Amino acid sequence: MTLRVNSFTLNNKREITDKIVREVLVLFKVEVVGRRGEADFAQLSVVNRRLPDTETGLPQVESELLLFDLKGHVRRFVRRGTGKADEREGAAVNRLIKLNLYRIFREELGMPEAPWGILHGVRPTKIVHRWIRGGLAEEAIVARLQEDYACSEQKARVITPMAFRQLPFLRTSDEKTVSVYVGIPFCLTRCLYCSFPSNILPGESKLQEFMNVLTKDLMAARDAIAHYGFRVQNIYVGGGTPTSLPDEFFAQMLEMVYNAFYGPDTVEFTVEAGRPDSITPGKIETMKRLCVSRVSVNPQTMQLRTLKRIGRQHTPEDVVAMFHALREAGIPHINMDLILGLPGETAEDVRDTMEKVVALEPDDITLHALALKRGSRLKCLMEEQHVELPSDEETRRMSEVAMSYVAAAGMKPYYLYRQGYMSGDLENVGCCRPGAEGMYNIQIMEEHQTILGIGGAATTKVVDFRAQRMKSSFNAKDLVTYLRDVDIYIEKRRQLLEEACGK
């Protein structure tokens, strides 16, 4: 259901108010078309007012929505809300604006329910962790999510027990325990939906240049770890597709990573192998020799026609062969990534994919809802050639089917994050059998731990335990810029560490 208006006005003084109001409009697919013949209404106007505080001192917000039809008649809707005692004032005001407008669209204009309500951020579990620290029990948190954020009970009952399940892992974090991320920004081909900062694998000379720069970046991070007395808990080699590197380059890279960071405190060493056309017996042997404990195999779908459509150069049978080769090599944990909402697929396709994936008995299945980003070829094709995706309703059915298979396999959700423009207003959720939780996945999502980023498009996140805040620095997504400016990124990382950990 889409609401189309000729124009939109917002009568508020704060710039942030504009942003959060527009988030609600995007959530309900309100389109400002600017042309009378294509619009359902002439104008939509929103006014938010901060009301005088009550005797309790809690903030109150009134939101007014005016909807002018094409004949000049106006419909007026008003909702009020009051903040909670455990909220920061500014956060309460922003939440109330979104909740008021959400209720108007749902209750007065008949818009469909959003599974996550007004929970717009990447990490909804952060709110749950804050309430856990405040002493709230599980059922009270489920109720607060529904009341304060209009979150569906189904989603509330996913993230609340998940947050409690994460606690033992997060308690391993202190100022001396860190993780390391190494970004290898290359792929053999670019998938139709991809907007990640990856590059088609270049020739040997450019690869050698990258390896030289990566070595410099990596050695600087190693020296910083020694200087501050850090203990490396997790190592994650991602991309791109790290296994797209030729065998000799892959072995050289992984040996450098192992020698620099692997030690007695390391509990997890992950490599994203991704796709079967990037794996070889030599790479599997290298990973086994260097104590890699977790490998990601990412079929995305087990439907051959979809694989061809999205630009994958392998078959479902290749995925099965790759999985068995890794199992036979003794890799302890294998994760498999799938995408819900791919073009041309239905819930029955997802059912068939899940049957084939679950039959392999992976340790971890991550379900991604397709996120349609501006940088992807799929976005361009949708605009230019009218390529259609499954509806939000169908994508939600896909999620229900996939989660039913995950549950039947004895897996439970253990980490989750959301992105903008996700099909079905869904999420990316990792599910695993007991004992197979990906420690790095939990740490990177919940931001309780310093993570040193090395390589192309890597991010460093430094937690300042004294100031109780986190700061980040970003390596360039563009390969040319990263190769040219690596010294700048090394220095930015050093400055963040010194600010948070220096004496």
N, C-alpha and C positions, 0 to 999 in steps of 0.2 A: 504493500500500500504506500503510495507516494502522494504528498501534498505539494502542489505547485502554486507558487505565488508570483505576482509580477514584481513585487518589491518587498524588502524587509528593512525595518527600522528598529534601532535599539537605543533607548534613552537611558543610558547609564553613564556615570562619570569615570568608572575605572576600566582600564584597558583589559584587565584580567576577566572582568565580567563579560566582555564581548566574546572572549575565547570560550568560556564555559557555557554560555548560551548557545554558541555555534556548535559545541559538542552535542548538545541535545538535538539541535536541528539535523545534524548529520546522523545521529542515532535513529531518528524517525524519517530519514530520507526526505526532508523538506527541501525542495528545489526552488531557487529563485531564478525564474526563466526570463523575466524582463520583457516578455511579449504577451500582450493581452490574450491573443487567440489561443495560446497554449496553457494558460494559467487556470487554476480552479478558483483562486481568490485574487483580488486586486492587491491587497497589502496585508502583511503580518507585522504587528508592532509588539515589542516586549518592553516592559518597564519593571525594574526591580527597586524596591524601597527598603531601606533599613528602618525598622520601627523602633520607637523608644524601648529601651530595655525594661524588662519586668522587674519586680522586686527581687527576683532570684539572681538578677544580673546576667541572665542568659540572652544571647542575641536573638532577635526576631527579624524575619525577612518576609515581605509581601511581594509576590510576583503577579503582575497583571499582563495578560495576553489579549490583544485586540486583533480581531480577524475581520477584514473588510471584504464583503463579497463584490462581485462584478457590477452590482447595481447600486453600490454605495452603502448598503446596510452593514451594520457593525455588530459583531458578537463579542462580548466581554467576559473573560474568565479570570478569576482571582483565586490564589491559594496562599496560605500563610504557613510558616513553620517556625519552630523554636529550636535553638541549639541544645546540645547536651553539655553537662558539667565537665566531662572529660575531654572536650574538644578545644583546640586552639580557636580563638575568636575568628580569625580570618578563614581558617579551614571550615568552620561551622557556617559562615556566611556563604561561602562558595558552594558547599554541599546543599544548603537550603534552597539556593537559587535553582540548582539543577533538579532537586527533588520536587520543588513546586511546579516547575515547568513539565517535568516528567508526568506528574499526576494530572496536569491539565490535558496533555496530549493523550494520555491513556483513558482517563475517566470522562473527559468532555468531548474529545475528538475521535475517540474509538480506535486509536492507534494500537497495534499489537504489542504485547509485552516483550520487553528485551530481557533475555535470560540473565544478564548481569546487571539489569537496572541501570543505575547511574555510576556504577563502578567502571570508570573509564581508563584508569591507569594500567601500566604494564604489569605491576606486581600487586594484585589485590590481596594476597596473603599478608602483606605488610600491615594492613589494618588489623587483621586477625591477630598477628603477633603482638601488636600494641595492646590489644584488649587482653590477651593472655597475660602479658606483663602486669596489667592492671588488676588481675585477679579474677576475670570473668571465666565462668565455666563454659563448656562446649555448647550446651543448649541455649544459654544466654547470648552467646556470640551468634549463633544461627538466627535467633530472634532479632538481634540488633542489625544484622546484615539485611534482613527483610524490611525492618522498620525504617532504618536510617538511609539505606541505599536502594530500596525497592528491588533488591537482588532476589531472584527466585529461590525457593526453598531447595530445589535440586542443586543449584550451584553453591548455595550456602553450605549444603551438606557434602560438597566435594572439598571446598577449601578449608573448612574448619577442622575436620579430623586430619587433613593433610598438614596443617600448620602444627598441630600437636605432634604428629609423626616426625616432623622435621626437628623438633627441639633437641634430641640427643646429638644430632649432627651439628647443629648450630652452636651447641655448647663446647664443641671442640675448638672454636675460634678464640684466639687471643691475639695480642699485638705482635707476637713473634711467629704466629702460624700463618702461612700465606699459600696461595696457589699461583701457578704460572700458566699463562695462555700463550701459545705460539701460533701465529696466523700465517698460513701458506696460501696466498691469494690466487691460486690457479685452479682451473678446471679443464677437462678435455673438450667439453662443449658447454654452451650456455643454455640452461633449461628455459622453456617458454615463460614460466612464471617468475623467474629469478630476478631479484633486484639487489642481491648481495654484491659487495665490492670484490668481485672475482674477475680474473683475466684468463683468456684462452691461453693454454700453456705455450710459452714462447720457445724460441730456439735455444741451443746450448749456450751461446754467448751471453744472452740476456739472463738465462738461468744462473750462469756462473756469477754474473754481477749481483743478482739477488742473493745468492748464497754468501757472497763476500760481505754484503751489507747485513744480512741476517746474522752472520757470525759476530760482527761488531756489536750489534744490538743485543745479542744473546750474552756475550761476554760481559757487557756492561751490567746487565741484569744479574748475572752470576756474582759479579763483584759486589753489587749492592746487597745481595742476600748475605754474603759473607760479612760485609761491613756491619750490618745491623743484627747479625746473629739470627736470621730468620730460619724457620723450619718449613720445608716445602711439603705440604700435605697432598696436593693434587697437581698433576701436570696434564694439560689438555692441548693437543695439537689439532687445530681446526682450520677452517678455510672459508671459501673455496673447498677444494678436495685435496688434502695433503698427499694422498696416494696417486694423484695425477702426475707427480714428479717421476721421472725415469728412475729405475731401480737404484742406480749408483748415487744419484742426488738424494733420493729418499733415505738411503742407508746413511749417507753422510749427515743429513739433517738430523735424523733420529739419534744417531750416536752423539752428536753435539749436545742435543737436548738431554739425553740420558746422563752424559758425563758432567754436565753443568748443574743439573738439578735433582737427579734421582738420589735418594739417600734413605737412611733408616726410618725417617719419619714419613716417607711417602706411602700413602695408602691407595692411591689411584693414579694410573697412567693411561690416559685415553687418547686414541687416534681415530679421527673421522676417516673411515675408508670409503664411505659413501656408496659408490657405484661399482658394479662388477667389472666394467670395462677399464677400471683404473687399478685393479688388483692383480698381482702376480705371485707365484710361489715364492719368489725372492723377497718380496715385501712382507709376506706372511712370516717367513723365516726370520727376517730382521726384527719384526715386532715381537715374536716369541723370544728371540735371543736377548732383547733389551727390556724384558719384563713388562711389556704392555699388558695391562690387565683388563682393558675395556676397549672394544672396537665398535664403531657405529656402521651398520649396513643400512642404507637408505633406499629401499625400493620405490618409495612414494606411493606406488600402486602395483598390483600384480596383474593389471589388465594390459595386454600387449598393445591394443589399439591406442590406449591412453599414453603409454610410454612413447610410442611413435609420435603422437600428437604433441607432447611436451618437449620433444627433442632428446630423449634418452636413447643411447645406442646399445641397448641390451634387452634381453628378454626376461620374463619371470623365471624361466629355467636357469638363466645365468645367476640370478639372485640366490636361488636354492643351492647351486653349486658353490658359490662364494661362501654362503653361510656354513655349509658342511665342511669346506676346506678350513675355515677358521676354527670350527669346533674340533676337528681332527688335530689341529695344531695345538690345542689345549688353551686357547684364549679363554680366560675365566668368565668374562661377561660380554655378551653380544647384545647391542641395542639395535632396534629396527625403527626407522622413521617412516611414517605414512602421512599423506596429505588428503584431507577431506575437502571436497568442493572443486576438484579438478574438472576442466571443461569436458562435457559429454558424459560424465559419470552419474550414476544413480546410487541410491541406497543399496540396491541389489548388487551393484558392482563392488561396493565396499564390503558387503557380506561375503562375497566370493574372495576378495583380497584378504579379509580377516581369517577366513578358514584356512587359506594357504599359509599365511604368516604364523598364526597360532600353532599350526601343525609342526612348525620347525622348532617350537619351544624356545623362543628367545628369552633372555632374562629381563628385558626391558622393551616396552613398545611406547614410542612417543607419537601421539596423534596431533598433527598440525592442521588447523583450519587455514585454508588458503587465504593469504593476505595479498590483496591486489595493490601493488605499489606502482608509483609513477615510472620507476626505472625499468619496469619489466616489459618484454615484448608482448606479453599477453594483454597488458593494459592498452598498448597501441593497437593491437588487433581488435580488441573490443570496440575501440573508438572508430577504427578505419574500416573494419570488415564485419563488424557486428557479431563477433564470436561470442557465444552465450555461455554463461556459467550456470550451474544448478542454482535454483532459487534458495533463499535463506531457509525456507521450510524443508526443502529436500536435504540441504546440508545439515540441518539439525537432526533429521532422521538418520543421516549417515553417522553422525556422532553417537546417537543412541544405539545404533547397531554395533559400532566399533566398541563402545564402552561395555556393551553386554558381553562381547567376546572376551574382552580384557578381564572382566569380573569372573567369567566362567573359567578362565585360565588361572585364577587365583592371584591376579595382580591387583594392586591398589595404587591410586594416584599418589605421587610423592613430590612433584614440583609442577608449577604451572606459571605461565605468563601470557599476556595478551599483547596484541599489536593493533595498530590502526587499520581500518578497512578490512577486517576479517570477515570471511563468509559466515553468514548465519549469526553474526555478533557472538562468535564462539571464543575459543582459546586454544593455546598449545598446552597439552598436558602429558607429562611423563608418568607412565605406570610400570610397576615392576613387581616381580615376586619378592617375598620377604628376604631381606639380606642383600638384595641386588641394587639398592638405591645408588644413584650416581651422586657421589659427594660433591663433585665440582658443580653439577647442575643446581644443587640446592644452594651452594655458596654464592654462585654468580647471580642467582635470582633474588636471594634474600639480602645480599649486600652486607653481610656481617663480617666479611673477611677481606683483607687486602689481596688483590689479584694483579700481578705484574704482567702487562701485555707486551709481547715481543712480536715483531714482524708486521706484514702488511695489514692495514685496517684494524690492528689490535688496539684494545682499550686497556689502560691501567686504571684501577680503582683502588685508592689508598684510604683505608679507614683510620681516622685519627681517634684512638680510643680515649685520649685525654679530653679532646674537645667534643667527642661524641658526634662526629660528622664524617662524611665521605667526600673526597674530591677525585676528579677524573682527569686524565689526559688521553688524547686520541692520536694514534698514528694515522697518517694520511690514507684514505681509501684508494686514492690514485697511485698506481705503482710507480710511475715516473717521479712523482713528488716524494714518495717514501724513500726511494733510492737516493734522491738528491739531498733530502733534508733529515736523514736519520740522526745526525748529531743533535738537531733541535729536539727531536722526540726523546732521545736519551736524556738530554738535559732537563726537559720538562718532567720526566719521570723521576729523575734524581731530586729535583726541587720539591716535588710532592712528598717524597719519602723523607727528606730532611725536615720538612715542615711538621710532619706527623710523628716522626720517630727520632729526630735528632735531639740532642741533649740541650 
